[in-house]
Amino acid sequence: MSFSTRRVEWWGGCFRDLGFELSIVKVVGLMSGTSMDGIDAALLELRGTPADAEWALLAFRSEPYPDERRGRIKECVERGTPELLCRLHAELGEWLAQATLALLDEAGLAPSQVAAVGSHGHTIWHLPPAAGRRGSTLQVGDAATLAERTGIDVVSDFRTRDVAAGGQGAPLVPFADRIMFAVGDRQRALQNLGGIGNVTWLPLRGSPEPLLAFDTGPGNVLLDLAAERATGGRLRCDRDGLLAAGGRVDDALLGRLLDDPFFDLEPPRSTGRESFGHAFIEPLVAEFERRGEKGWADLLATLTAFTAESVGRAYRRWVIPRGVDEVVLTGGGGKNPELVRRIRAELDPIPLAPEGALGLSSDAREAAAFAVLAWTHLLGAAGNVPEATGAEGPRVLGSLTPGWARSGYSVVTAALS
């Protein structure tokens, strides 16, 4: 293995090539999602440009949050004070650095062999734009700490530029989806079932047709909150959908839940725990806990049906009319057999693709996407999809925090095969 060093200068909103070809780079992507279950870290090797990119996943690991760390994130999201947010911002930077170094250790790479780390951080609050009000979004996870501990350049704070340009700031993953997962023989819909559900509809590879992407509604977030309450904190999620499978759907409640105004919004649209989270579920918990153990099972069954039907309604209205040959489920919800069963029934006869259809673990998709977005930032290219977010136009996403080896110029070292 040999190495090539390319010096590039930040000038006029993009990196200007100073004379060396950067044919292959390695980039780490980090994701801490709405489910608060841990940090996903993916190491990608990328070559070319976003228009003709080739990629390979070199390593992936998930670092589950211990109860104490998860509790601190949850406390900040639900009732954070300035002090709690300040502390979490720095602490999460340390945790992200630990995850990065552990990933590189597994891959047998030194930090100097990595061009950048793309860190999403953790979303504390997300407000989409509304009539008479611009949107705003806040992710924590101190990029300076991450850069200091690893020595690697860090690209972070991806969402805020799209929001400043009038967009939703979400979903951002579709930019990478098209680069990595569009194929020439079928039109795919990628349905993420993390804390929040979102879909990316991909036209055929090479087609000029715009993609479609938006949040479908809740993913796992309500199921996780209900399972935690039902088991007194013993479970973080409805493992294998067993609680929901033992209950009956309350059709009257399901109808009321589906009347939420969010489901009538036209894309572009996004949502989060602010709408489908702690405040949403508390009245339901109070109602169902009076019914005892059977009540909890009925609540999980109803919430599982709610998530599945919200996906089905979104597809029937906006996705299926474009033509869908297969649906690929990603995120933790794809491991919940009861939720998958209900989604399959909602989307029938469209087939659900098998695990591995994307060429990587479905768990790695979002972390890999932020590696792609960081790489795109280094190239000075736009990383948002205005038709998905509603932004006024293409924008370079993220802010660059140099590692301790960088000053004035960025020196990118890439491993060449």
N, C-alpha and C positions, 0 to 999 in steps of 0.2 A: 504494500500500500504506500502510495506517495501522497504528498500534500501540496496544495497550491494556495498561495495567499494572494488575495485581491484587496487592494486598497480602494475604498469608495468614499466619496465626499458628499455630505448632505448639502444640496445647493438648489434653491428655487423650488422646494417642495418635493424633491426626489433625490435618489442617490445617483451621482454621476460616476460613470466608470472611469477609473484612472489607468486602465491599460491591461488588466489581466482578465481572462475569461473565468467566470465563476460557473462551472458546469454542474457541479453537484454540491448541495449543502445538506447538513443535518440540522434539524430544528426540533426542539421539544415543545409539546403543547400540554397545557395544564388546565384542568376543569374541576371546579367545585360546584356541583349542581344544586338545584332547588330541593332535591330530596335530602340534602345534608348528610349523605351517607359516607362521603370520603372524597379523596382527591384522585382523579384519574390522570395519569401521565403517559404520554405517547411520544416516541422518538421516530421521526420520519426522515427519510432521505428523499430529497426533491431535486429535480433537474428541469431545465428549460425555463419557460415563462408560464403565467397562468393560462395563456392561450393554447399551449402545447405541453403541459406539464406531464412528467412521469414521476411516480412516487412509489415508495416501498415503506411499509411499517417494519422498523427494525426491532422495536421493543415496546412493551406496554405493561403497566402495572397499575393496580388500584390499591390505594392506601386507605383502608377504612378509618373513619374517625372513632377514636375511643369515646365512650359515653361522655366523659368530661369535656372533650373538645366540641363534640356535637352539641352538648348542652349550652356551651358559651355562644356558639353560632345561633342556635335557636333563640336564646335570650335576647341577642342583639336584633334579630329579625322581628321578634314579637314585641319587645319593649326596651329597645336599646336606648341607653343614655349616651351623651357625648363621651363620657369616660369609658364606657363599655366598648363603644365603637372604635375609639382611639386605641385601646388595648388590643382589640381583635384585629385591627388593621395590621399592626406590627406582628402579632403572634401568627396570623395566617401567612404573612410573608415568610416567617421562619419555617412553618409547616410545608409551604410550597417549595422552599429551597431543599428541605430534607427529602421530599418526594423526588425532586429533580436529581439530586445526587445519588439517591438509591437506584433510580432508573439507569443512570449512566454507569453506575457500578455493575449492575446486572448486564448491561450491554458491553462492558469492557472498554468504555470510552472515557477519555479525559475531557473536562469542560472546555479545554482549548480547541477540541475538535468539533464543537457545536457552534453554529452561527448565531443562534438566538433561542430564547425561551419565549413562547407566546403564552401569556398567563391571563385567563379570563377573570381570575379572582372569584369572589363569592358575592352574588347580588344580595344586597340588604334591602333595597327598595327600588321599585320600577314603576314609573307613572307614564303610560303612553300619552301622546298628545290627545287633547280633547278640544271641543269647541271653545274658542277663546283662551286656550291655555296650551303652551308648549309642553312637550314631554320632558321628563328628567329621569335619571337613572344613577344608581350608586352601587359600585362594586368595591369591595375592600380586599386587601391582600397586598401589602406594601411592596411595590416593584423595586424600590431602592434596597430593601432588605434582601430580596431574592437575588438581585444583581451582586450585592456585596458578598453574600454567602457562597455563591457559585462562581463569581467572576465572569459570568456570561451576560451579554447584552440581553435586555428584557424588553419585549413589546407588550404593553398592557393597556387597560382602559379602552377597550375596543368600541364599546357601545356609544360612548358619549358624543363622538363626532357625528355619527349618523343621526342621533337625537338633535344635536345642534343644527343639523341641516334639515330639520323638520320631519325626520323619520321616527319610527317606533323604537329604533335601536335593537330590534329583534324581529324575526330570527336572523342571526348572522351566519349560522352554519350552512345555509344553502349555497353560499359562494363556493365553499369547499366541496359540498355535495356534487355540484355540477362538474367540477374539475376531476373528482375522484371516482364518482359512481355512475355518471351518465354512460349508457351503453348504446350500441348502434342498432340492436334488434328488438328492443322493447322499451315502452314508457313506464318508468317506475314512480311509485310514490313511497317515500321514506317517512314512516310514522314513528317519531320519537315518543316514548312513554317514560320520560323522566318525571320530575315533580310536576311539570307542566307538559301537556301534549302539544306537539307541533308537527306539521307535515311539510315536506318538500316534494313537489311534483316536478319530475325531470323529463324534459323532452328528449328525443333521440340525440345521441352524441353527434355534434356537428350541425344540428338544426339551429337556425337563427331564432326559433320561437322562444319567447321569454319563459323562464320557469315561474312557478307559483309556489309561494311559501307563506305560512301564517300559523299562529297558535290556534289549535282546535279547542282548547279548554284545559281542564284538569287532567293530569296524568296519574301519578302515584300519590300526589300530596295528600289528598283527602283520605285515601285508603291507609296511608301510613299513620296519619293523625288518629284515625278511628281505631286502628289496630293497637296503637300504643295505649290509648285510653281503655280499650276493651280488656287489655291484659295487664293493666296496672304498670305499664312500662316494661314488661317482660319482653315484648316483641316490638321491633321498630317498624315492621311491615306485616302485611297479611301473607305470611310465607306460604308459597304454592297455592294461594287463593283459598285455603282450607276454611277460614272463617266465613268468607262470602259464600262458599259452596254449601255451607250448612244452614244458610238463611233463606228467607223469601223476600223478593223485591216488593217494597211498598209502592204500588203503582201511583197512588195519589201523590206521595212525596216526590217520586221520580218526575211526575208531570210538573210539579212546582219548581223543582230544581232546573228543569230544562227551559223554564220560562225566564231564566236569567237574561237580562238584556244583552249580555256579551255575545250570545249565540246568534243574534240577529245582525251583529256588526259585519259589514263587508270587509274583506281583506283590502289593504294591509291592516292587521290587528295583532295585538300581543296582550298577554296577561301574566299574572304571577300569584304569589302567595297573598299579595295585597287584596286580591279579589277572591281567590279560592285557597283559603288557608285557615288559620286559627279562628278568625272572626266568623268565617263562613260556617265552620263546623260546630262551633260551640252550642248554638240553639238546637242542632240536631242531636248532639250528645245528651243534652238535658232531656230531650224528648224520649230518646231510646233507652237510656240507662235505667229508666223506671220500669222497663219491661224485663230486666234481668238479663241473664246470659243469652237467651234467645233473641232479645232485643238487639244486642250487639251484633249477632250474626245477621239479622235482618238489615241493620244499618250498613254493614259491609257489603251485603248483597245489593242493596239499593245504590250505594255509591259506586260499586263496580259497574252496575248497569248504566249509571249516569255517565261515567267516563266513556264507556263503550259507545253509548248512543250519541254522545257529543261528537265523537270521532265519526260515526256513521252519518250523522246529519251534515257535518262539514263536507264529507266526501260527496254525498249525493248532490249537494247544492253547488259546490265549486270545483271539485277535483275530478270526479267521474266524467262529467261532460267533456273534459279534455282528452279522455282516453287513458285508461290505466290497465297495463298488462300484468303487473304484480305489485304487491305491497310488501315492503320490508319493515319489520318491527325492530326498533332499537330501544335501548334504555332498559331500566329495571323492570318496567311493566311487561316486557316481552318474556319474562321468566315467571309470570303469574298465569298459570293455566286457565283459571276461571276468567280472567280479563281477556286473555287471548281467545278463549272460546266465544265469548260474547262479541268481540270485535270481528272474528271470522264470520259469525252469523250476520252482523251488520253489513259486511262488505261482500258477502256471497253474491255472485259466483267468482269474484276476483280472487285469485289465489294469494296466500301468504307465502312469501319466499322462505326457504329453509335458512337456519343459522349458517353463517359463513358466506351468504350470497354476495356480500360486499367485498369479500377478500380480506376482511379483518373481523375481529370480534366486534359485535354490535356495541359492546361497552366502550370500545375505543373510539367510536365515531366522533364524539364531540371534542375530546382532547386532540385528536388528529386534526380536526377542523381548525383549532386555534394555532396549531403548528403551521398549517397552510396560511392562515391569516397573518401570522408573524412574518413568514417568508414573503408574502405579498407586500407587506409594509416595507421590508428591506429593499424590495425591488422598486419602491415608490409607486406602486400600482394601487388602484382603488380596490377595496375589499368588500364593500357593501353591495347589495342588490336592490337598487331603488324601487323596482317593481314589487319587491317583497316587503320592504320597510316603509315605503312612502317618502323616502328622503328626496330632496330636490334634485339630486344627481349623484353620480359616483364620487366617492370620497376615499382618500387614504385613511385607514382606520388605525387607531392605537397611538401610543406615545412611547418613545424609545428612551430607556434608561441604560446608559452604558455600564458594562461590567468594569471591574477595577483595572482591567488591562487596556481600556479604551479611553482616549482623550482627544477631542477635536476631530479625529478621523476614526472611522470604524474599520477595524482590521478583521476580516472574516476569514477563518481558516476552514477549509472544506476537505474532507477525505475523498480522494479520487481512487476509483477502482482501476 
